[in-house]
Amino acid sequence: MRIDKFLKVSRIIKRRTVANDACDNEHVSVNGRPAKASYDVKEGDIIEIRFGERVLKVRVVDVKEHAGKAEAGSMYEVIT
């Protein structure tokens, strides 16, 4: 699954267009490297997202095409 879609489905970022813009502006990195919106997310990847001064670092636990509000949080675990 593309990283922009993963960020939306997992509800880390609410809209896919915002996730796409974050990738284009190099606010998203995977395993220490800047990620394009088309990057294919795999279980075990470490995603780092910069929201201004704040940095969110998560590990991908599960990749699902669709997830309800209750399931979204189980797709990743927060590292920092």
Rosetta blueprint (number, residue, H / E / L):
1 M L
2 R E
3 I H
4 D H
5 K H
6 F H
7 L H
8 K H
9 V H
10 S L
11 R L
12 I L
13 I L
14 K L
15 R L
16 R H
17 T H
18 V H
19 A H
20 N H
21 D H
22 A H
23 C H
24 D H
25 N L
26 E L
27 H L
28 V E
29 S E
30 V E
31 N L
32 G L
33 R E
34 P E
35 A L
36 K L
37 A L
38 S L
39 Y L
40 D E
41 V L
42 K L
43 E L
44 G L
45 D L
46 I E
47 I E
48 E E
49 I E
50 R E
51 F E
52 G L
53 E L
54 R E
55 V E
56 L E
57 K E
58 V E
59 R E
60 V E
61 V L
62 D L
63 V L
64 K L
65 E L
66 H L
67 A L
68 G L
69 K H
70 A H
71 E H
72 A H
73 G H
74 S H
75 M H
76 Y E
77 E E
78 V E
79 I L
80 T L
